[in-house]
Amino acid sequence: MPDSSITSPAPQQVSARSARLTASLFNYGNIVAMLPGLVLAPYILLAHPTGTSMILLFVLMMVPPILWFGVSMVVYATARHHTDPQVGHFTQ
């Protein structure tokens, strides 16, 4: 027999501004993750790269996107498990 004293919380309404902000987090994250490599890659490649600058180029091109991949999973999980079930549905 279900316990009638336990009730689920009422869904909260999410403003359009909040939804837009959550969606724009992905765009800003993509830009920030790619910016270091895109800005410094031409400079390093035109300056006749040596071993050290090639390592720096590799780090600038690979590490931020890998980190953003992990952070974007956290952002997705946060939006997916939102208190409003519709937010989770539309995120999916």
Buried (B, 14 or more C-beta within 10 A) or exposed (E): EEEEEEEEEEEEEBEEEEBEEBEEBBEEBEEEBBEBBEEBEEEBEEEEBEEEBEEBBEEBBEEBBEEBEEEBEEBBEEBEEBEEEEBEEEBE
